[in-house]
Amino acid sequence: MAELTGDFIMSKDAVFIFSDELLRYRFSDQHPFNQFRITLTMDLLHKLDALSDEDIVPPRMATDEELLLNHDIHYVNAIKSASVGTLSADKAESYGIGTEDTPIFKGMHDASAYLVGGTLTAVDYVMSGKAKHALHLGGGLHHGFKGRASGFCVYNDSSVAIKYLQEKYNARVLYVDTDAHHGDGVQWSFYDDPNVCTLSIHETGRYLFPGTGNINERGNGKGYGYAFNIPLDAFTEDESFLNAYETAFREIIEYFKPDVILTQNGADAHYYDPLTHLSSTMKIYKHIPALAHQLAHEYCEGRWIAVGGGGYDIWRVVPRAWSLIWLEMTNQTSLTQNFPERWVAEWETKSPFSLPVSWDDPSTMYPAIPRKQEISEKNFNTLEKALFMIRQQQNNVKK
């Protein structure tokens, strides 16, 4: 990695990237991707006295030059045209927009470029040493491709940010994606690049969009051996999810030895999520950032950038899950001893569900799954196959 230059004072453990511009990324009032979840998360953190105005850094808007680090110029121009209503329906469809998943909305380009710019802002804060960690909940749009939108994602902020990390900081990047949907757009952007390692832990594509993320997707050419996928069976519960996550993360980071970790923190592996079929609880959302935090300090001098992602139960799940990332980053996990009643009182009448009154989920949240052992064994075998190559190399070194 390039040497950092200039004098600075390490002023913060973490910064929180946000401005109202991030809330403009909204397809329609009926669409499941709803950035109001960021508002709910921030209010929860404010009511915990865990987030102050001094922690918040506004995102900038990504420039065209930055977008072109990962996206085709014709695609960017098409998004600009769609934003002002001058793109034909046929053209729009060829670029993956104007669809049920990714409809066109006024100002789409600017709103999307701010999401990308937020992740780039997070990168600069961490890589310049202004903060050890940075959280950008507006990011994590991992399905966007170089020339096509997909799965609610117009521009792929993580892919742009990784290219930016390479060009500006000459960094080796480990990308870890725990969204229930496979991080396909990021994986394919770096499939032949040995300086970017991608790990995606997700629900198997047999049942869920985008249908990719098999264990045999390992990279191509010089990038072979730097893409890892652990597709979990439907109805996977906490213990099996966390075993896959911790085992894979620890072995892959030791194998790859990155300069910086970028985590995508989709909160849709939860049992309550309406679009997926996993059976996780809030237990995994405490452990996911805790391990990332620990390993960032062990391997990357603390450099950890976290973005948002999926999460479609915006009332009961996302605010708790995403708040836990910030509390971990800022060493405030002791605040999880009590859940703020003021937050529940503020939003109870507006929510379609009864809101949680605890950081933890009740043990009776769902009935026992009869195939638990079978599912766990299947996931264990998948994990073993996914990590076989690393272990084979380690054995060869020992010999």
Buried (B, 14 or more C-beta within 10 A) or exposed (E): BEEEEEEEEEEBBBBBBBBEBBBBBBBEEEBBBBBEBBBBBBBBBBBBEBBEEEBEBBBBBBEEEBBBBBBBEEBBBBBBBBBEEEBEEEBBEBBBBBBEBBBBBEEBBBBBBBBBBBBBBBBBBBBBBBBBBBBBBBBBBBBBBBBBBBBBBBBBBBBBBBBBBBEBBEBBBBBBBBBBBBBBBBBBBBBBBBBBBBBBBBBBBEEBBBEBBBBEBBBEEEBEBBBBBBBBBBBBBBBBBBBBBBBBBBBBBEBBEBBBBBBBBBBBBBBBBEBBBBBBBBBBBBBBBBBBBBBBBEBBEBBBBBBBBBBBBBBBBBBBBBBBBBBBBBEBBEBBEEBBEEBBEBBEEEEEEEBBEEBBBEEEEBEEBEEBEEBBEBBBEBBEEBBEBBEEEBEEEEE
